Amino acid sequence: QVQLVESGGGLVQPGGSLRLSCAASGSIFSIGNMGWYRQAPGKQRELVATVTSGSSANYADSVKGRFTISRDNAKNTVDLQMNSLKPEDTAVYYCNSFLRVGQTWYNYWGQGTQVTVSS
């Protein structure tokens, strides 16, 4: 079956770094735009970063200069390198992607991975 699976979350100290990965698997014909979202306790889910199929990236102002999104089309993955992490970065991070299955495009969400920034 077609799915997105995140990995790389965990506990890190303020100022530390973490790298999240998201892998698309299944009978996928093509992958469109991909992105990372996050949701902190008591807050709405927000956009963190997106990357187009042509590797054009956009970032939320809150993470600009600290996070880097990248994709590997050959491996069907999208990564989020997070540097200079702050406590306010604590959230469940979700991978999102447009996937073409057969002749139809669908939007998929991963299950989420917890990122906790704390001393």
Long-range contacts (C-beta under 8 A, 24 or more apart in sequence): 1-26, 2-26, 2-27, 2-28, 2-99, 2-101, 2-106, 2-108, 3-108, 3-110, 4-95, 4-96, 4-97, 4-108, 4-109, 4-110, 5-95, 5-110, 5-111, 6-93, 6-94, 6-95, 6-110, 6-111, 6-112, 6-113, 7-113, 8-113, 9-93, 9-113, 9-114, 9-115, 10-114, 10-115, 10-116, 11-116, 11-118, 12-85, 12-115, 12-116, 12-117, 13-85, 13-117, 13-118, 13-119, 14-85, 14-86, 14-87, 14-117, 14-118, 14-119, 15-84, 15-85, 16-85, 16-117, 17-81, 17-82, 17-83, 17-84, 17-85, 18-82, 18-85, 18-115, 19-79, 19-80, 19-81, 19-82, 20-79, 20-80, 20-82, 20-93, 20-95, 20-113, 20-115, 21-77, 21-78, 21-79, 21-80, 22-77, 22-78, 22-79, 22-80, 22-95, 22-97, 22-110, 23-75, 23-76, 23-77, 24-76, 24-77, 24-97, 24-99, 24-108, 25-76, 26-101, 27-101, 27-102, 28-76, 28-99, 28-100, 28-101, 29-100, 29-101, 29-102, 29-103, 30-99, 30-100, 31-73, 31-76, 31-97, 31-98, 31-99, 31-100, 32-97, 32-98, 32-99, 32-100, 32-105, 33-97, 33-98, 34-69, 34-71, 34-78, 34-95, 34-96, 34-97, 34-98, 35-69, 35-78, 35-95, 35-96, 35-97, 36-69, 36-78, 36-80, 36-93, 36-94, 36-95, 36-96, 37-93, 37-94, 37-96, 38-89, 38-91, 38-92, 38-93, 38-94, 38-115, 39-91, 39-92, 39-94, 39-112, 40-88, 40-90, 40-91, 40-92, 41-91, 43-91, 45-94, 48-80, 48-93, 49-80, 51-78, 62-88, 63-89, 82-115, 85-115, 85-117, 86-117, 87-117, 87-118, 88-117, 89-115, 89-117, 90-115, 90-116, 90-117, 90-118, 91-115
